[in-house]
C-alpha cells in the first residue's frame, strides 16, 4: 500500500519531541541551587524529579490507550503543552517558596505531559519501521537521552545569569514551542502498510518468541514474560536514575566547579542517547535477551566500581559514559521485545504497562540515593544497593534468555 509520507519524517519528529521530553534528566543541575535558595535537604530537592518520573510512567498507560485509538498527533500535542506549562508554572517557586509547588508544577503537570508525549512517538515509529525496529526506535528515544546534553549547560547558564525563576520560565517557553511543533508531525501509517520490497519474516534475530497474534492488555498482565521484563526494568532503571538524579550534585561534592558538573550530566546524556540506537542495533543483531544479559552485567560491575573509580573529573566522565550508554539501551530493548512478544496493535498501552516499572525505579533510585547521602554524607552505600539490584536483573535476564530465546 503506497503512502506519500516519508517515514523518516516520523523519526525526526519523534526525535525532536523526545529531545524536549528528556529534559527531566537535567534535573540534577537544579538540586544544589534549590538547597541553597530555600535551605532544603537533598531529599526534598530531589523529590520533584521522582514525582515527575512517577507521573511520567503512570500516564503512559492512558496515553498509550488513547494514541492506539485516536492516533499519536493529538495526544502528543497535549503532552507537549503540559510539559511546557509545568516548567512555566515552576518559575513561580520564588513566590511560594514551598517544595509542594514544584511537586505540583514540575512533578505532576510536566511529568504527566512527558508521559503523554512519550507514549506516542515509539508506537508510531515502530509501525513505520517493521524492518528496522530496534534501530528506528533507538534513534527516536535517543532524543530523550540526548536532552540533558543540551539542557544541563543551558540551565546552568540561565541559573548563573538569570536566576532560578527565569531559568524555569525560559526553558518552559522553549519546551512549549518545540514540543507542540514536533508532535504535530506524528501520525500512524495506513492500515496494512509495509515498506516497499519488504516481506515479514517468520522470525527475526531480535525476536524472543515472535508474536503469533496481538495480545490485549489483560493477556499481557497474565504473562510470566511480562513480569520478568517488568522486574528487570525496575531494577536497571532504579540504578541508572540514581546516577542521573545525582550526577551533578555528586560531581560538585568532590570539588568540581558547577559548570563542569553540569557538563558531566551532559556527558551522561550524550551516551544515554548513543546507547538507544546502539542498544537497538545490538538487539537487531544478536537478539534482545542476549543484549540484556551482556549490558546488565556491565552495568552491575560499574555500579560497584563507581564510588571508588569516579574520584576525578576525567574518571567521572568515563563512568557516566558507561552508565549512560547501558541505561539508554534499555529504552530500545524493552519496547522492541514488548512488540516482539505481544504484537504491535496494542503496543501503546502494552508498553505503557511495561513502562510502569520505570516509575517504580524512578521512585526507588533517586530517593534511595538522597536518603543515603542525607544519612551518611556519602553515596557509597547507595551504589552498593544499586549494584545488588542490577545483579538481580542479570539473573532474571539469564533466566529470560534460557527459557525464551531461540
C-alpha positions as CSV (number, residue, x, y, z in Angstrom):
1,X,0.0,0.0,0.0
2,X,1.5,3.3,-1.1
3,X,1.8,6.4,1.0
4,X,3.2,9.9,0.3
5,X,4.7,10.2,3.8
6,X,8.4,9.9,4.1
7,X,8.7,7.6,7.1
8,X,12.0,9.2,8.2
9,X,9.9,12.4,8.9
10,X,8.3,10.4,11.7
11,X,11.7,9.6,13.1
12,X,12.8,13.2,13.0
13,X,9.6,14.4,14.7
14,X,9.8,11.7,17.3
15,X,13.5,12.5,18.0
16,X,12.7,16.3,18.4
17,X,9.8,15.6,20.7
18,X,11.9,13.3,22.9
19,X,14.7,15.8,22.9
20,X,12.3,18.1,24.8
21,X,10.7,15.4,27.0
22,X,14.1,14.2,28.2
23,X,14.8,17.4,30.0
24,X,14.0,15.5,33.2
25,X,17.5,14.1,33.0
26,X,18.9,17.6,33.6
27,X,17.2,18.0,36.9
28,X,20.4,17.4,38.9
29,X,21.5,20.9,37.9
30,X,18.7,22.4,40.0
31,X,19.4,20.4,43.1
32,X,22.1,22.5,44.8
33,X,20.5,25.9,43.8
34,X,17.2,24.8,45.4
35,X,19.0,23.6,48.5
36,X,20.9,26.9,48.8
37,X,18.0,29.1,48.0
38,X,15.4,27.5,50.3
39,X,17.5,25.6,52.7
40,X,16.1,22.3,51.6
41,X,17.6,18.9,52.2
42,X,18.9,16.9,49.2
43,X,15.9,14.5,49.5
44,X,13.5,17.5,49.3
45,X,15.3,18.9,46.3
46,X,15.3,15.5,44.6
47,X,11.6,14.7,45.2
48,X,10.3,16.8,42.3
49,X,12.4,14.7,39.9
50,X,11.0,11.5,41.4
51,X,7.4,12.7,41.2
52,X,8.0,13.7,37.6
53,X,9.2,10.1,36.8
54,X,6.2,8.6,38.6
55,X,3.6,10.6,36.7
56,X,5.6,10.1,33.5
57,X,5.2,6.4,33.9
58,X,1.6,6.4,35.2
59,X,0.4,8.5,32.2
60,X,2.0,6.0,29.7
61,X,-1.0,3.6,30.2
62,X,-3.9,6.0,29.5
63,X,-1.8,7.8,26.9
64,X,-0.9,4.6,25.2
65,X,-4.5,3.5,25.1
66,X,-5.6,7.0,23.7
67,X,-3.0,7.0,21.0
68,X,-3.8,3.4,20.0
69,X,-7.4,4.6,19.4
70,X,-7.1,8.2,18.1
71,X,-3.6,8.3,16.7
72,X,-0.4,9.9,18.1
73,X,-0.7,13.6,17.0
74,X,-3.4,15.0,19.3
75,X,-2.2,13.1,22.4
76,X,1.4,14.2,21.9
77,X,0.4,17.8,21.3
78,X,-1.5,17.8,24.6
79,X,1.6,16.3,26.3
80,X,3.9,18.9,24.9
81,X,1.6,21.7,26.1
82,X,1.6,20.3,29.6
83,X,5.3,19.8,29.7
84,X,6.0,23.5,28.8
85,X,3.2,24.7,31.1
86,X,4.7,22.7,34.0
87,X,8.0,24.5,33.7
88,X,6.4,27.9,33.3
89,X,4.4,27.3,36.5
90,X,7.5,26.2,38.2
91,X,9.0,29.6,37.6
92,X,6.7,30.9,40.4
93,X,8.6,28.9,43.0
94,X,10.1,32.2,44.3
95,X,6.6,33.4,45.2
96,X,5.6,30.3,47.0
97,X,8.9,29.1,48.4
98,X,7.4,25.6,49.1
99,X,8.6,22.3,47.6
100,X,5.0,21.4,47.2
101,X,4.7,24.0,44.4
102,X,7.4,22.2,42.5
103,X,5.9,18.8,43.3
104,X,2.7,20.1,41.6
105,X,4.1,22.1,38.7
106,X,7.2,20.2,37.7
107,X,6.3,16.8,39.1
108,X,2.7,16.3,38.3
109,X,2.0,18.7,35.4
110,X,5.2,18.4,33.5
111,X,5.6,14.8,34.4
112,X,2.2,14.0,33.0
113,X,2.9,15.9,29.8
114,X,6.1,13.9,29.4
115,X,4.1,10.6,29.7
116,X,1.5,11.7,27.1
117,X,4.2,12.7,24.6
118,X,6.5,9.7,25.1
119,X,3.7,7.2,24.7
120,X,3.1,8.4,21.1
121,X,6.4,8.5,19.4
122,X,7.5,4.9,19.9
123,X,4.4,3.1,18.7
124,X,4.2,5.3,15.6
125,X,7.8,4.8,14.7
126,X,7.6,1.0,15.3
127,X,4.7,0.8,12.9
128,X,6.5,2.7,10.2
129,X,9.7,0.6,10.6
130,X,8.8,-3.2,10.9
131,X,12.1,-3.8,9.0
132,X,14.3,-1.9,11.4
133,X,12.5,-1.9,14.7
134,X,15.5,-1.7,17.1
135,X,17.4,1.0,15.2
136,X,14.4,3.2,14.4
137,X,13.0,3.2,17.9
138,X,16.6,3.7,19.3
139,X,17.0,6.8,17.2
140,X,13.7,8.3,18.4
141,X,14.3,7.6,22.1
142,X,17.9,8.8,21.6
143,X,16.5,12.3,21.6
144,X,15.3,11.7,25.2
145,X,18.7,10.6,26.2
146,X,20.5,13.5,24.4
147,X,18.3,16.1,26.1
148,X,20.5,16.8,29.1
149,X,23.5,17.4,26.9
150,X,21.5,20.4,25.6
151,X,19.6,21.5,28.6
152,X,22.0,20.9,31.5
153,X,24.6,23.5,30.4
154,X,21.8,25.8,29.3
155,X,20.0,25.6,32.6
156,X,23.4,26.1,34.4
157,X,24.0,29.3,32.3
158,X,20.5,30.6,33.0
159,X,20.8,29.9,36.7
160,X,24.1,31.8,36.8
161,X,22.9,34.8,34.7
162,X,19.1,35.0,35.1
163,X,18.3,33.2,38.4
164,X,16.1,30.3,39.3
165,X,12.7,31.6,38.3
166,X,13.8,32.9,34.9
167,X,15.6,29.6,34.1
168,X,12.3,27.7,34.6
169,X,10.4,30.3,32.5
170,X,12.7,30.5,29.6
171,X,13.2,26.7,29.3
172,X,9.4,26.3,29.6
173,X,8.8,28.5,26.6
174,X,11.3,26.6,24.5
175,X,9.7,23.3,25.5
176,X,6.2,24.5,24.7
177,X,7.0,25.7,21.1
178,X,9.3,22.8,20.0
179,X,7.2,20.0,21.6
180,X,4.0,21.1,20.0
181,X,5.6,21.6,16.6
182,X,7.3,18.2,16.7
183,X,4.1,16.4,17.9
184,X,2.1,17.9,15.1
185,X,4.1,15.9,12.6
186,X,3.4,12.5,14.1
187,X,1.0,10.0,12.5
188,X,0.5,6.3,12.0
189,X,0.9,4.6,8.6
190,X,-2.2,3.4,6.7
191,X,-3.7,0.1,7.7
192,X,-1.8,-2.7,6.1
193,X,1.2,-0.6,5.1
194,X,4.6,-2.1,4.8
195,X,7.9,-0.8,3.3
196,X,8.4,-1.4,-0.4
197,X,10.1,-4.7,-1.1
198,X,9.9,-5.9,2.5
199,X,8.4,-9.3,3.4
200,X,7.7,-10.0,7.0
201,X,10.0,-12.8,8.2
202,X,8.8,-15.8,10.1
203,X,11.3,-15.0,12.8
204,X,13.9,-12.3,13.2
205,X,17.1,-12.1,15.1
206,X,15.5,-9.6,17.5
207,X,12.7,-11.9,18.4
208,X,12.3,-13.7,21.6
209,X,9.2,-15.5,20.7
210,X,7.6,-13.8,17.7
211,X,4.0,-12.7,18.4
212,X,1.5,-15.1,16.9
213,X,-1.2,-12.6,17.5
214,X,-1.7,-9.2,19.1
215,X,-2.3,-9.5,22.8
216,X,-4.7,-7.5,24.8
217,X,-3.5,-5.7,28.0
218,X,-5.3,-8.3,30.1
219,X,-3.5,-11.1,28.4
220,X,-0.2,-9.3,28.8
221,X,-0.7,-8.9,32.6
222,X,-1.3,-12.7,32.9
223,X,2.0,-13.5,31.1
224,X,5.1,-14.6,33.1
225,X,7.3,-12.9,30.5
226,X,5.7,-9.6,31.2
227,X,6.6,-9.8,34.9
228,X,10.2,-10.8,34.2
229,X,10.5,-7.8,31.9
230,X,8.9,-5.6,34.4
231,X,11.2,-6.5,37.2
232,X,14.3,-6.2,35.1
233,X,13.2,-2.7,34.1
234,X,12.5,-1.7,37.7
235,X,16.0,-2.7,38.9
236,X,18.1,-1.4,36.0
237,X,16.2,1.9,35.8
238,X,16.5,2.4,39.6
239,X,20.3,2.2,39.3
240,X,20.5,4.4,36.3
241,X,18.1,7.0,37.6
242,X,20.0,7.2,40.9
243,X,23.1,8.3,39.0
244,X,21.2,10.6,36.7
245,X,19.3,12.3,39.6
246,X,22.6,13.0,41.5
247,X,25.4,13.2,38.9
248,X,25.8,17.0,39.0
249,X,25.5,17.1,42.8
250,X,27.9,14.1,43.2
251,X,30.4,15.8,40.9
252,X,30.2,19.1,42.9
253,X,30.6,17.1,46.2
254,X,34.1,16.0,45.1
255,X,35.2,19.6,44.4
256,X,34.4,20.1,40.7
257,X,33.1,23.5,39.8
258,X,29.3,23.8,38.9
259,X,29.7,24.2,35.2
260,X,31.9,21.1,34.8
261,X,29.4,19.2,37.0
262,X,26.7,20.2,34.5
263,X,28.9,19.1,31.7
264,X,29.2,15.7,33.4
265,X,25.4,15.5,33.3
266,X,25.7,16.3,29.6
267,X,28.2,13.6,29.0
268,X,25.9,11.1,30.6
269,X,23.1,12.4,28.4
270,X,25.2,12.1,25.3
271,X,26.0,8.4,25.9
272,X,22.4,7.8,27.1
273,X,21.4,9.0,23.6
274,X,24.0,6.9,21.8
275,X,23.0,3.8,23.8
276,X,19.5,3.9,22.5
277,X,20.2,3.3,18.8
278,X,23.3,1.4,19.8
279,X,21.3,-0.9,22.0
280,X,18.6,-1.2,19.4
281,X,21.2,-2.2,16.7
282,X,22.7,-4.7,19.0
283,X,19.3,-6.2,19.7
284,X,18.6,-6.4,16.0
285,X,21.9,-8.3,15.5
286,X,22.2,-10.7,18.5
287,X,18.6,-10.7,20.0
288,X,17.2,-8.8,22.9
289,X,17.7,-11.4,25.6
290,X,21.5,-11.8,24.9
291,X,21.9,-8.0,24.6
292,X,20.1,-7.6,28.0
293,X,22.3,-10.1,29.7
294,X,25.6,-8.5,28.5
295,X,24.6,-4.9,29.2
296,X,23.1,-5.6,32.6
297,X,26.2,-7.4,33.7
298,X,28.4,-4.5,32.7
299,X,26.1,-2.1,34.5
300,X,26.3,-4.1,37.7
301,X,30.1,-4.0,37.7
302,X,30.1,-0.3,37.1
303,X,27.7,0.4,40.0
304,X,30.1,-1.4,42.3
305,X,33.1,0.4,40.9
306,X,31.6,3.9,40.6
307,X,32.3,5.5,44.0
308,X,35.9,4.0,44.1
309,X,36.8,4.9,40.5
310,X,34.9,8.2,39.8
311,X,37.1,10.4,42.0
312,X,38.3,12.9,39.4
313,X,36.6,14.7,36.6
314,X,38.1,12.5,33.9
315,X,37.1,9.4,35.7
316,X,33.6,10.7,36.3
317,X,33.3,11.4,32.5
318,X,34.3,7.8,31.8
319,X,32.0,6.3,34.4
320,X,28.9,8.3,33.4
321,X,29.5,7.5,29.8
322,X,29.3,3.7,30.6
323,X,26.3,4.2,32.8
324,X,24.6,6.4,30.3
325,X,25.1,4.0,27.3
326,X,23.7,1.0,29.1
327,X,20.9,2.9,30.7
328,X,19.9,4.3,27.4
329,X,19.9,0.9,25.7
330,X,17.0,-0.1,27.9
331,X,14.7,2.2,26.0
332,X,15.3,0.4,22.7
333,X,15.4,-3.1,24.2
334,X,12.2,-3.0,26.2
335,X,9.8,-1.6,23.6
336,X,11.4,-3.9,21.0
337,X,10.9,-7.1,23.0
338,X,7.4,-5.9,24.0
339,X,6.4,-5.7,20.4
340,X,8.1,-9.0,19.6
341,X,6.2,-10.9,22.3
342,X,2.8,-9.1,22.4
343,X,2.4,-7.6,18.9
344,X,2.1,-4.0,17.7
345,X,-1.7,-3.4,17.5
346,X,-1.9,-2.6,21.2
347,X,1.8,-1.6,21.6
348,X,1.0,1.8,23.1
349,X,-0.9,0.5,26.1
350,X,1.1,-2.7,26.4
351,X,4.4,-0.9,26.5
352,X,2.7,1.5,28.9
353,X,2.2,-1.4,31.3
354,X,5.9,-2.4,31.0
355,X,6.9,1.2,31.4
356,X,5.2,1.5,34.9
357,X,8.4,-0.3,36.0
358,X,10.3,2.9,35.1
359,X,8.1,4.8,37.6
360,X,8.8,2.4,40.3
361,X,12.6,2.5,39.5
362,X,12.3,6.3,39.4
363,X,10.9,6.2,43.0
364,X,13.5,3.8,44.4
365,X,16.7,5.0,42.8
366,X,16.8,8.8,43.3
367,X,15.2,8.9,46.7
368,X,17.3,6.0,47.9
369,X,20.4,7.9,46.8
370,X,19.2,11.1,48.6
371,X,18.3,9.3,51.8
372,X,21.6,7.5,51.9
373,X,23.5,10.8,51.4
374,X,21.5,12.7,53.9
375,X,22.1,9.9,56.4
376,X,25.8,9.1,55.8
377,X,27.1,12.1,53.8
378,X,28.3,9.6,51.2
379,X,26.9,7.9,48.1
380,X,29.0,4.7,48.6
381,X,26.2,2.6,50.2
382,X,23.7,3.8,47.6
383,X,25.9,2.5,44.8
384,X,26.3,-0.9,46.5
385,X,22.5,-1.2,46.8
386,X,22.1,-0.2,43.1
387,X,24.7,-2.9,42.2
388,X,22.7,-5.6,44.0
389,X,19.5,-4.6,42.2
390,X,21.2,-4.8,38.8
391,X,22.8,-8.2,39.5
392,X,19.3,-9.4,40.3
393,X,18.3,-8.2,36.9
394,X,21.2,-10.1,35.4
395,X,19.8,-13.3,37.0
396,X,16.4,-12.5,35.5
397,X,17.9,-11.8,32.1
398,X,19.8,-15.1,32.2
399,X,16.5,-17.0,33.0
400,X,14.6,-15.0,30.4
401,X,17.2,-15.8,27.7
402,X,17.5,-19.5,28.7
403,X,13.7,-20.1,28.6
404,X,12.6,-17.9,25.7
405,X,15.3,-17.2,23.2
406,X,15.8,-19.4,20.2
